[in-house]
């Protein structure tokens, strides 16, 4: 089913491309970069995001083949418009050395197992907890926001070698994390003729 794009969104992307040349990016990278920038109206994401087409291609295929999508908070889930997500935050309980967000990640992993796409846009502790699990993710979109632990958790994600989308700075958040996942959802599946 093709997605119908509203004229306001078309004009917004036209203006984005008039201000920033994204034509040099590979297709999926370009889709993610543009949708993240669009969600925040922040052109700096073009140089702040860290992602690789080699990670995005298999993640895109896994997503369109039905891999589970796990989110850290309901705000991220609300921004993902075309896919059911798993969020276990309501069921989670904090404990000694364990935040509620970290416990939610444990619960979600018990539910979905390996091969999921993880979208973390709020809690650095959720991303830190994910990195302690043997989750074998299809992709981790790690874009938590904040002045405490956000940049460090994203640096740890990049150092882990897991397939990921992250950024260097402290900025991020639910909207940009959801936008990165939506970029992969909205990007067409290659037809057999192009393979």
C-alpha positions as CSV (number, residue, x, y, z in Angstrom):
1,X,0.0,0.0,0.0
2,X,1.5,3.3,-1.1
3,X,1.7,6.1,1.4
4,X,-0.2,9.3,0.5
5,X,2.1,12.3,1.2
6,X,0.3,15.6,2.2
7,X,1.3,18.7,0.1
8,X,2.6,20.4,3.2
9,X,5.0,17.5,3.8
10,X,6.1,17.7,0.1
11,X,6.8,21.4,0.4
12,X,8.6,21.0,3.7
13,X,11.0,18.4,2.1
14,X,11.4,20.7,-0.9
15,X,12.5,23.5,1.3
16,X,14.8,21.2,3.3
17,X,16.5,20.1,0.1
18,X,16.8,23.7,-1.1
19,X,18.8,24.5,2.1
20,X,20.8,21.3,2.3
21,X,22.1,19.1,-0.4
22,X,21.4,15.5,0.6
23,X,21.9,14.0,-2.9
24,X,25.3,12.5,-2.0
25,X,23.8,10.2,0.6
26,X,22.9,6.6,-0.3
27,X,19.2,6.0,-0.5
28,X,18.3,4.7,3.0
29,X,20.8,7.0,4.7
30,X,19.3,10.0,2.8
31,X,15.8,8.9,3.8
32,X,16.8,8.7,7.5
33,X,18.8,12.0,7.5
34,X,16.0,13.9,5.8
35,X,13.2,12.6,7.9
36,X,15.1,13.3,11.2
37,X,15.9,16.8,10.0
38,X,12.3,17.3,9.0
39,X,11.0,16.1,12.4
40,X,13.2,18.6,14.3
41,X,13.7,21.4,11.7
42,X,17.3,21.1,12.6
43,X,19.8,20.9,9.7
44,X,22.7,20.1,12.1
45,X,21.5,16.5,12.2
46,X,23.1,16.1,8.8
47,X,26.5,16.2,10.4
48,X,25.5,15.0,13.8
49,X,24.0,11.6,12.8
50,X,26.1,8.5,12.6
51,X,24.7,5.8,10.4
52,X,25.8,3.4,7.6
53,X,23.9,2.2,4.6
54,X,25.4,-1.3,5.2
55,X,23.5,-1.4,8.5
56,X,20.3,0.2,7.1
57,X,19.8,-2.2,4.1
58,X,19.4,-5.4,6.2
59,X,17.4,-3.5,8.8
60,X,15.1,-2.2,6.2
61,X,14.6,-5.7,4.9
62,X,14.0,-7.1,8.4
63,X,11.5,-4.4,9.2
64,X,9.5,-5.0,6.0
65,X,9.6,-8.8,6.7
66,X,7.9,-8.2,10.0
67,X,10.6,-7.9,12.6
68,X,9.3,-6.6,15.9
69,X,9.8,-2.9,16.7
70,X,10.6,-2.1,20.4
71,X,10.4,1.4,21.8
72,X,11.5,2.8,25.1
73,X,8.6,5.1,25.7
74,X,5.0,5.6,24.5
75,X,6.0,9.0,23.0
76,X,8.2,7.1,20.5
77,X,5.4,4.6,19.8
78,X,3.0,7.5,19.1
79,X,5.3,8.8,16.4
80,X,5.6,5.5,14.6
81,X,2.5,5.7,12.4
82,X,2.4,2.5,10.4
83,X,3.6,-0.3,12.7
84,X,2.6,-1.9,16.0
85,X,5.3,-1.5,18.6
86,X,6.3,-3.1,21.8
87,X,6.7,-0.9,24.9
88,X,6.9,-2.4,28.3
89,X,7.4,0.7,30.4
90,X,4.0,0.5,32.0
91,X,5.0,-3.0,33.3
92,X,8.5,-2.1,34.5
93,X,9.6,-1.5,38.1
94,X,12.7,0.2,39.2
95,X,15.1,-1.5,41.6
96,X,18.5,-1.1,43.1
97,X,20.8,0.0,40.2
98,X,18.0,-0.5,37.7
99,X,15.8,2.3,36.3
100,X,12.3,1.7,35.2
101,X,13.4,2.2,31.6
102,X,16.2,-0.3,31.9
103,X,13.7,-2.9,33.4
104,X,11.3,-2.2,30.5
105,X,14.1,-3.1,28.0
106,X,14.6,-6.4,29.8
107,X,10.9,-7.2,29.7
108,X,10.7,-6.3,26.0
109,X,13.7,-8.5,25.2
110,X,12.0,-11.4,27.0
111,X,9.0,-10.8,24.8
112,X,10.6,-10.3,21.4
113,X,14.0,-12.1,21.5
114,X,16.7,-11.4,19.0
115,X,16.3,-9.7,15.6
116,X,14.1,-6.8,16.6
117,X,14.5,-3.1,15.7
118,X,15.0,-1.1,18.9
119,X,14.0,2.6,18.9
120,X,15.2,4.5,21.9
121,X,14.5,8.2,22.0
122,X,14.1,9.1,25.6
123,X,16.1,7.2,28.2
124,X,19.9,6.8,28.1
125,X,19.5,4.0,30.7
126,X,17.3,2.0,28.3
127,X,20.1,2.2,25.7
128,X,22.7,1.2,28.3
129,X,20.6,-1.8,29.4
130,X,20.1,-2.9,25.8
131,X,23.9,-3.0,25.3
132,X,24.2,-5.4,28.2
133,X,21.9,-7.9,26.6
134,X,22.7,-10.4,23.9
135,X,19.8,-8.9,21.8
136,X,21.3,-9.5,18.3
137,X,19.2,-6.5,17.0
138,X,18.4,-5.9,13.4
139,X,19.0,-2.3,14.2
140,X,19.3,0.0,17.2
141,X,18.0,3.6,16.7
142,X,19.7,5.1,19.7
143,X,18.7,8.8,19.9
144,X,18.1,9.4,23.6
145,X,18.1,13.1,24.7
146,X,19.5,14.9,27.7
147,X,22.4,16.3,29.6
148,X,23.1,13.2,31.7
149,X,24.2,10.1,29.9
150,X,22.7,10.7,26.5
151,X,25.9,11.4,24.6
152,X,27.8,8.7,26.5
153,X,25.2,6.0,25.9
154,X,25.2,6.8,22.2
155,X,29.0,6.6,22.2
156,X,28.8,3.2,23.8
157,X,26.3,2.1,21.2
158,X,28.7,3.1,18.4
159,X,31.6,1.4,20.2
160,X,29.5,-1.8,20.5
161,X,29.6,-2.5,16.8
162,X,25.9,-3.2,16.7
163,X,24.0,-2.0,13.6
164,X,22.9,1.4,14.6
165,X,21.6,4.9,14.0
166,X,22.9,7.4,16.6
167,X,24.2,10.9,16.9
168,X,27.2,12.5,18.6
169,X,25.5,15.3,20.5
170,X,23.2,15.4,23.5
171,X,20.2,16.2,21.4
172,X,17.7,13.5,20.2
173,X,14.3,12.6,21.5
174,X,11.2,10.7,20.8
175,X,10.3,12.6,17.6
176,X,13.6,12.1,15.9
177,X,13.9,8.5,17.0
178,X,10.4,7.8,15.6
179,X,11.3,9.7,12.4
180,X,14.3,7.5,11.8
181,X,12.2,4.4,12.0
182,X,9.5,5.9,9.9
183,X,12.1,6.7,7.2
184,X,12.7,3.0,6.9
185,X,9.0,2.2,7.0
186,X,8.2,4.7,4.3
187,X,11.1,3.8,2.0
188,X,9.9,1.4,-0.7
189,X,11.0,-2.2,-0.8
190,X,13.2,-2.8,-3.9
191,X,11.4,-4.6,-6.6
192,X,12.8,-7.9,-7.9
193,X,13.8,-6.2,-11.2
194,X,16.2,-3.9,-9.3
195,X,17.9,-6.7,-7.3
